[in-house]
Amino acid sequence: MTFLTGILFVAGLALLVAGAELLVRGAVRLAARAGISPLVIGLTVVAFGTSAPELSINVQSSLAGQPDIAIGNVVGSNIANILLILGASAVVAPLMVKKQVLQQDVQIMIAASITTFLFALDGMISTFEGFVLFCSLLFYIWFLIRRSRKESRGVEQEYEQKDAPRKQKSLRGWLLNITLVVTGLGLLVLGARLIVESAAEVARWLHVSELVIGLTIVAVGTSLPELATSVVAAFKGEREIAVGNVVGSNIFNLLLVLGLGAIIAPLGLPVSQAAISFDFPVMIAVALTSFPILFVGGQIFRWEGFLLIGHYLIYITYHVLAAASHSALPMFNSAVLYFVLPLTALSLVISCWYQLRVHRRHRR
């Protein structure tokens, strides 16, 4: 690996972050003018904007004949979104959302994860299956638009009050925000191309598979927009955007990014046995883990945030040890199986019990 490869990789990440920032900023302002609620903005506009790096990466890698990077990018990003990003957001500020609304979206995320895994079991996500995923996304967007109509009138009135002094400049504002969106998309495409090319070079230099690179380096890199957006949103008190961004981004990654990648690839996306036997099940397990946390109390405490981050570090450590064929891998696996997982299950049970108890007290 040359020094230039490292520079190109870092430059690609910088372009992705900058492009996503411009895209999200412009898209959120456009959505606000249209009178969309914060939760729906997080689940759609912000989620799409922060998933744009993954989409750019997958389009480039699918066309370049590098399916392992495409698969690893989506699966790794979804794991990072919940364990790393949702965890970090909860550490910044405990997250509370409208559980009766978000429950539906978490269930859709779990269903999309399981469906994608079933499609991948034969070692291939075919073009037809890609169309199924993409059409499912269109149905999800329709579902969100229909649901948002109940809240849109109040949001529009609030936006009109805040924006009343600037109504004479509304056309200029629309053009400025559209320019931000277009510029952000351009930076995302360029950044994705640099990352795919340099990631392949890094994989060859480290003598590890492109799947591992996609699951770790590329996945974390393309999740930086989600991390920045959710942490800043949590810090500013926009907690619904923080959680909605993570859940919506995972849905977009599976239905749009992976679906479109399978459609663009000439013969669909091949899925390696390593991803089928380990990483897809981990992605589903992580999605299932988030459900009881949000279902019971509609909130994530700081200690739960630290727990999520700790599990992401365990996941990354496993891939590092496995890629190096390290002798400590069997001992590490045993520690996770017989200590970490039971302790996690116990923690979730205690958390659910505590939140149910608090919920019943409030109802009284």
RAURUR-V401030 format. One record per residue. N is the residue number from 0. RES is the residue in one letter. SS is DSSP state (@ for helix, = for strand, . for the rest). PSI is psi in degrees with one decimal (* if undefined). D_LAST is the distance of its C-alpha to the last C-alpha in whole Angstrom. Layout:
BEGIN
N&RES&SS&PSI&D_LAST + N&RES&SS&PSI&D_LAST
END
This chain:
BEGIN
0&M&.&128.4&64 + 1&T&.&163.6&66 + 2&F&@&-32.9&64 + 3&L&@&-35.2&64 + 4&T&@&-43.0&62 + 5&G&@&-40.7&59 + 6&I&@&-42.1&60 + 7&L&@&-37.6&59 + 8&F&@&-46.6&56 + 9&V&@&-40.1&55 + 10&A&@&-39.3&56 + 11&G&@&-42.6&54 + 12&L&@&-42.3&51 + 13&A&@&-41.9&52 + 14&L&@&-37.7&52 + 15&L&@&-47.1&49 + 16&V&@&-45.9&47 + 17&A&@&-43.6&49 + 18&G&@&-42.8&49 + 19&A&@&-38.0&45 + 20&E&@&-46.6&44 + 21&L&@&-42.6&47 + 22&L&@&-46.5&45 + 23&V&@&-43.4&42 + 24&R&@&-48.1&42 + 25&G&@&-41.1&44 + 26&A&@&-39.1&42 + 27&V&@&-40.7&39 + 28&R&@&-40.3&41 + 29&L&@&-41.9&42 + 30&A&@&-38.5&39 + 31&A&@&-38.9&37 + 32&R&@&-26.7&40 + 33&A&.&-3.6&39 + 34&G&.&45.4&36 + 35&I&.&139.0&34 + 36&S&.&157.5&30 + 37&P&@&-40.9&30 + 38&L&@&-43.4&28 + 39&V&@&-36.1&31 + 40&I&@&-44.1&34 + 41&G&@&-38.5&32 + 42&L&@&-21.7&33 + 43&T&@&-73.8&36 + 44&V&@&-52.5&38 + 45&V&@&-40.5&37 + 46&A&@&-42.9&37 + 47&F&@&-42.8&40 + 48&G&@&-43.7&42 + 49&T&@&-14.7&41 + 50&S&@&-8.3&42 + 51&A&@&-37.3&45 + 52&P&@&-43.8&47 + 53&E&@&-40.4&46 + 54&L&@&-44.4&48 + 55&S&@&-44.3&51 + 56&I&@&-45.2&51 + 57&N&@&-36.8&51 + 58&V&@&-46.1&53 + 59&Q&@&-46.2&56 + 60&S&@&-34.2&55 + 61&S&@&-43.7&56 + 62&L&@&-29.7&59 + 63&A&.&1.0&60 + 64&G&.&35.9&60 + 65&Q&.&69.5&57 + 66&P&@&-29.4&54 + 67&D&@&-37.4&53 + 68&I&@&-39.9&52 + 69&A&@&-49.0&51 + 70&I&@&-48.5&49 + 71&G&@&-35.1&48 + 72&N&@&-46.1&47 + 73&V&@&-51.3&44 + 74&V&@&-46.2&43 + 75&G&@&-39.1&43 + 76&S&@&-40.5&41 + 77&N&@&-38.1&38 + 78&I&@&-43.9&38 + 79&A&@&-36.3&38 + 80&N&@&-43.8&36 + 81&I&@&-50.6&33 + 82&L&@&-47.5&34 + 83&L&@&-51.9&36 + 84&I&@&-47.3&35 + 85&L&@&-36.6&31 + 86&G&@&-46.7&31 + 87&A&@&-38.7&33 + 88&S&@&-40.2&31 + 89&A&@&-32.3&28 + 90&V&@&-39.0&30 + 91&V&@&-45.8&31 + 92&A&.&127.4&27 + 93&P&.&133.7&24 + 94&L&=&129.7&24 + 95&M&=&132.4&21 + 96&V&.&172.1&21 + 97&K&.&99.2&20 + 98&K&@&-32.4&19 + 99&Q&@&-23.8&19 + 100&V&@&-48.3&23 + 101&L&@&-23.9&24 + 102&Q&@&-41.1&23 + 103&Q&@&-42.4&26 + 104&D&@&-36.4&28 + 105&V&@&-39.7&28 + 106&Q&@&-39.7&29 + 107&I&@&-39.7&32 + 108&M&@&-43.1&33 + 109&I&@&-44.2&32 + 110&A&@&-40.6&34 + 111&A&@&-37.6&37 + 112&S&@&-45.2&37 + 113&I&@&-41.6&38 + 114&T&@&-44.3&40 + 115&T&@&-39.9&42 + 116&F&@&-42.4&43 + 117&L&@&-39.2&44 + 118&F&@&-34.4&46 + 119&A&@&-9.8&48 + 120&L&.&-29.2&48 + 121&D&.&8.1&52 + 122&G&.&10.3&53 + 123&M&=&132.1&53 + 124&I&=&105.3&50 + 125&S&.&170.6&53 + 126&T&@&-41.4&53 + 127&F&@&-43.7&52 + 128&E&@&-33.2&49 + 129&G&@&-40.7&49 + 130&F&@&-37.8&49 + 131&V&@&-45.0&46 + 132&L&@&-44.1&44 + 133&F&@&-41.7&45 + 134&C&@&-33.3&44 + 135&S&@&-35.4&41 + 136&L&@&-43.3&40 + 137&L&@&-40.4&41 + 138&F&@&-39.7&39 + 139&Y&@&-42.3&36 + 140&I&@&-42.4&37 + 141&W&@&-41.3&37 + 142&F&@&-42.6&34 + 143&L&@&-41.2&33 + 144&I&@&-44.0&35 + 145&R&@&-41.0&33 + 146&R&@&-34.2&30 + 147&S&@&-17.1&31 + 148&R&@&-26.8&32 + 149&K&@&-28.3&28 + 150&E&@&-12.3&28 + 151&S&@&-33.9&32 + 152&R&@&-44.8&32 + 153&G&@&-37.7&30 + 154&V&@&-41.4&32 + 155&E&@&-43.5&35 + 156&Q&@&-40.9&34 + 157&E&@&-41.2&33 + 158&Y&@&-39.5&36 + 159&E&@&-37.1&39 + 160&Q&@&-42.2&37 + 161&K&@&-32.0&38 + 162&D&@&5.3&41 + 163&A&@&-44.4&43 + 164&P&@&-16.8&45 + 165&R&@&17.2&47 + 166&K&@&-31.6&47 + 167&Q&@&-17.0&51 + 168&K&@&19.3&51 + 169&S&@&-41.0&48 + 170&L&@&-42.5&51 + 171&R&@&-39.6&52 + 172&G&@&-42.6&48 + 173&W&@&-46.7&48 + 174&L&@&-39.7&52 + 175&L&@&-44.5&51 + 176&N&@&-35.8&48 + 177&I&@&-38.5&49 + 178&T&@&-39.9&52 + 179&L&@&-43.1&49 + 180&V&@&-47.2&48 + 181&V&@&-43.5&52 + 182&T&@&-42.3&53 + 183&G&@&-42.0&50 + 184&L&@&-40.8&51 + 185&G&@&-43.6&54 + 186&L&@&-35.9&53 + 187&L&@&-43.1&51 + 188&V&@&-44.7&54 + 189&L&@&-44.9&56 + 190&G&@&-39.4&54 + 191&A&@&-40.3&53 + 192&R&@&-41.9&57 + 193&L&@&-40.3&58 + 194&I&@&-43.3&55 + 195&V&@&-45.6&56 + 196&E&@&-44.4&60 + 197&S&@&-33.5&59 + 198&A&@&-39.7&56 + 199&A&@&-38.9&59 + 200&E&@&-39.5&61 + 201&V&@&-41.3&59 + 202&A&@&-42.4&58 + 203&R&@&-37.3&62 + 204&W&@&-39.3&63 + 205&L&@&-6.9&60 + 206&H&.&39.0&61 + 207&V&.&163.8&58 + 208&S&.&155.8&56 + 209&E&@&-26.2&55 + 210&L&@&-44.6&52 + 211&V&@&-42.1&51 + 212&I&@&-42.6&52 + 213&G&@&-37.8&50 + 214&L&@&-24.4&47 + 215&T&@&-77.7&47 + 216&I&@&-53.4&49 + 217&V&@&-41.0&49 + 218&A&@&-45.9&45 + 219&V&@&-41.0&44 + 220&G&@&-45.4&47 + 221&T&@&-12.7&45 + 222&S&.&-4.8&42 + 223&L&@&-41.1&43 + 224&P&@&-42.6&42 + 225&E&@&-42.2&38 + 226&L&@&-49.2&38 + 227&A&@&-45.1&39 + 228&T&@&-47.2&37 + 229&S&@&-40.8&34 + 230&V&@&-45.4&34 + 231&V&@&-41.3&35 + 232&A&@&-41.9&32 + 233&A&@&-40.7&30 + 234&F&@&-35.3&32 + 235&K&.&-0.2&32 + 236&G&.&0.6&28 + 237&E&.&67.9&29 + 238&R&@&-28.8&26 + 239&E&@&-36.7&26 + 240&I&@&-40.2&30 + 241&A&@&-48.4&30 + 242&V&@&-42.8&28 + 243&G&@&-34.7&30 + 244&N&@&-44.1&33 + 245&V&@&-50.6&33 + 246&V&@&-47.1&31 + 247&G&@&-38.8&34 + 248&S&@&-40.8&37 + 249&N&@&-40.4&36 + 250&I&@&-44.2&36 + 251&F&@&-39.5&39 + 252&N&@&-43.8&41 + 253&L&@&-48.2&41 + 254&L&@&-40.7&42 + 255&L&@&-57.3&44 + 256&V&@&-51.8&46 + 257&L&@&-38.6&46 + 258&G&@&-46.5&47 + 259&L&@&-35.3&49 + 260&G&@&-41.0&51 + 261&A&@&-32.7&52 + 262&I&@&-41.0&53 + 263&I&@&-40.1&55 + 264&A&.&136.9&57 + 265&P&.&-41.8&60 + 266&L&.&24.8&59 + 267&G&.&-179.2&55 + 268&L&=&113.8&53 + 269&P&=&142.2&54 + 270&V&.&125.4&52 + 271&S&.&155.0&53 + 272&Q&@&-32.4&52 + 273&A&@&-42.0&51 + 274&A&@&-38.3&48 + 275&I&@&-41.4&47 + 276&S&@&-21.5&47 + 277&F&@&-58.7&45 + 278&D&@&-39.9&44 + 279&F&@&-47.0&42 + 280&P&@&-37.4&40 + 281&V&@&-43.0&39 + 282&M&@&-43.3&38 + 283&I&@&-42.7&36 + 284&A&@&-40.3&34 + 285&V&@&-42.0&33 + 286&A&@&-41.8&32 + 287&L&@&-34.7&30 + 288&T&@&-36.5&29 + 289&S&@&-22.5&27 + 290&F&@&-51.8&25 + 291&P&@&-30.8&23 + 292&I&@&-45.5&22 + 293&L&@&-28.6&21 + 294&F&@&-42.2&20 + 295&V&@&-52.5&17 + 296&G&@&-5.2&16 + 297&G&.&28.0&18 + 298&Q&=&158.9&20 + 299&I&=&121.2&23 + 300&F&.&168.7&23 + 301&R&@&-42.1&26 + 302&W&@&-32.5&27 + 303&E&@&-33.7&26 + 304&G&@&-44.7&29 + 305&F&@&-37.0&31 + 306&L&@&-42.8&31 + 307&L&@&-44.5&32 + 308&I&@&-41.6&35 + 309&G&@&-39.5&36 + 310&H&@&-32.4&36 + 311&Y&@&-38.8&38 + 312&L&@&-36.6&41 + 313&I&@&-42.3&41 + 314&Y&@&-45.7&42 + 315&I&@&-41.2&44 + 316&T&@&-41.1&46 + 317&Y&@&-46.0&46 + 318&H&@&-35.9&48 + 319&V&@&-46.4&50 + 320&L&@&-40.3&51 + 321&A&@&-39.8&52 + 322&A&@&-32.6&54 + 323&A&.&-1.5&56 + 324&S&.&44.8&56 + 325&H&.&145.6&55 + 326&S&.&-19.7&56 + 327&A&.&-4.1&52 + 328&L&@&-46.0&51 + 329&P&@&-42.0&51 + 330&M&@&-39.5&49 + 331&F&@&-45.5&47 + 332&N&@&-40.8&46 + 333&S&@&-41.1&45 + 334&A&@&-40.5&43 + 335&V&@&-44.2&41 + 336&L&@&-42.0&41 + 337&Y&@&-9.3&40 + 338&F&@&-55.7&38 + 339&V&@&-50.0&36 + 340&L&@&-45.3&35 + 341&P&@&-39.0&33 + 342&L&@&-39.0&32 + 343&T&@&-45.1&31 + 344&A&@&-42.1&29 + 345&L&@&-41.5&27 + 346&S&@&-41.4&26 + 347&L&@&-39.7&25 + 348&V&@&-44.6&23 + 349&I&@&-41.7&21 + 350&S&@&-45.9&20 + 351&C&@&-42.3&19 + 352&W&@&-43.3&17 + 353&Y&@&-44.8&16 + 354&Q&@&-35.6&14 + 355&L&@&-39.6&13 + 356&R&@&-44.0&11 + 357&V&@&-41.0&10 + 358&H&@&-40.7&9 + 359&R&@&-35.9&6 + 360&R&@&-41.9&5 + 361&H&@&-34.5&5 + 362&R&@&-29.3&4 + 363&R&.&*&0
END
